[in-house]
């Protein structure tokens, strides 16, 4: 069976967030703990966005100019195939396991922080 998450660190992060949530409910400064959970949740969502952008092939297919002294045959041989670049850029968006894990932990932390401030 294929695992989709790094389940041990994710479980640890969920338990840590739940522990902080309980600390906020039963005694410590609620606003401070809610703010920390919210910032950590936003960081998790930002890590997911960066992970998606790293796999998005944003730099594929940059135009290459003809160099000085390069013949037309050499330029045509080293030219980029637009169909190959199009297939690469039009491919599906892929999440890594790290991205899925950080998104789930980040969303849970944001939910905990909102519940804590209510």
C-alpha positions as CSV (number, residue, x, y, z in Angstrom):
1,X,0.0,0.0,0.0
2,X,1.3,3.4,-1.0
3,X,1.6,6.0,1.8
4,X,0.5,9.5,0.9
5,X,1.8,11.4,3.9
6,X,4.8,11.4,6.1
7,X,2.4,10.1,8.8
8,X,4.7,10.2,11.9
9,X,5.7,13.9,11.7
10,X,2.2,14.8,10.7
11,X,0.7,13.0,13.6
12,X,3.3,14.7,15.9
13,X,2.3,18.1,14.5
14,X,-1.4,17.3,15.0
15,X,-0.8,16.3,18.6
16,X,1.3,19.4,19.2
17,X,-1.4,21.6,17.8
18,X,-4.1,19.9,19.8
19,X,-1.9,20.2,23.0
20,X,-1.5,24.0,22.4
21,X,-5.2,24.2,21.7
22,X,-6.0,22.6,25.1
23,X,-3.4,24.9,26.8
24,X,-5.2,27.9,25.3
25,X,-8.6,26.7,26.5
26,X,-7.6,25.8,30.0
27,X,-5.3,28.5,31.1
28,X,-2.6,30.2,29.2
29,X,-2.9,33.3,27.1
30,X,-5.5,32.4,24.5
31,X,-4.7,35.2,22.0
32,X,-0.9,34.4,22.1
33,X,-1.5,30.7,21.4
34,X,-4.1,31.4,18.7
35,X,-1.7,33.8,17.0
36,X,1.1,31.3,17.1
37,X,-1.1,28.6,15.7
38,X,-2.4,30.8,13.0
39,X,1.2,31.9,11.9
40,X,2.3,28.3,11.9
41,X,-0.8,27.3,9.8
42,X,0.0,30.1,7.3
43,X,3.6,28.9,7.1
44,X,2.3,25.4,6.3
45,X,0.1,26.7,3.5
46,X,3.0,28.8,2.1
47,X,5.2,25.8,2.1
48,X,2.6,24.0,0.1
49,X,2.4,26.8,-2.4
50,X,6.2,26.9,-2.8
51,X,6.2,23.1,-3.2
52,X,3.6,23.3,-6.0
53,X,5.5,26.2,-7.8
54,X,8.8,24.3,-7.7
55,X,7.2,21.4,-9.6
56,X,5.4,23.7,-12.1
57,X,8.1,23.9,-14.8
58,X,7.9,27.7,-14.8
59,X,11.3,28.1,-16.5
60,X,10.7,25.5,-19.2
61,X,10.8,26.8,-22.8
62,X,12.6,30.1,-22.4
63,X,13.5,31.5,-25.8
64,X,17.1,31.1,-26.8
65,X,18.6,33.8,-29.0
66,X,21.0,33.1,-31.8
67,X,24.6,33.6,-30.5
68,X,27.1,35.6,-32.4
69,X,29.0,33.4,-34.9
70,X,26.5,30.6,-34.7
71,X,25.3,29.2,-38.0
72,X,21.7,28.7,-38.9
73,X,22.1,24.9,-38.8
74,X,23.5,25.0,-35.3
75,X,20.8,27.3,-34.1
76,X,18.0,25.1,-35.6
77,X,19.6,22.0,-34.0
78,X,19.7,23.6,-30.5
79,X,16.2,25.1,-30.8
80,X,13.6,24.2,-28.2
81,X,10.7,22.0,-29.4
82,X,7.5,23.9,-28.5
83,X,5.4,20.8,-28.5
84,X,7.6,19.2,-25.9
85,X,7.5,22.4,-23.8
86,X,3.7,22.6,-24.2
87,X,3.2,19.1,-23.0
88,X,5.4,19.8,-20.0
89,X,3.7,23.0,-19.0
90,X,0.1,21.7,-19.6
91,X,0.7,18.7,-17.4
92,X,-1.3,18.2,-14.2
93,X,-0.4,20.0,-11.0
94,X,1.5,17.6,-8.8
95,X,1.7,17.7,-5.0
96,X,4.6,16.0,-3.2
97,X,4.0,14.2,0.1
98,X,5.6,17.1,1.8
99,X,3.2,19.5,0.2
100,X,0.2,17.4,1.2
101,X,1.4,17.0,4.7
102,X,2.2,20.7,5.2
103,X,-1.2,21.7,3.8
104,X,-3.1,19.4,6.1
105,X,-1.1,20.5,9.2
106,X,-1.5,24.1,8.2
107,X,-5.2,23.9,7.8
108,X,-5.7,22.1,11.1
109,X,-3.6,24.8,12.9
110,X,-5.7,27.5,11.3
111,X,-8.9,25.8,12.4
112,X,-7.5,25.4,15.9
113,X,-6.6,29.0,16.1
114,X,-10.0,30.2,14.9
115,X,-11.8,27.9,17.3
116,X,-9.6,29.2,20.1
117,X,-10.5,32.8,19.5
118,X,-14.3,32.2,19.4
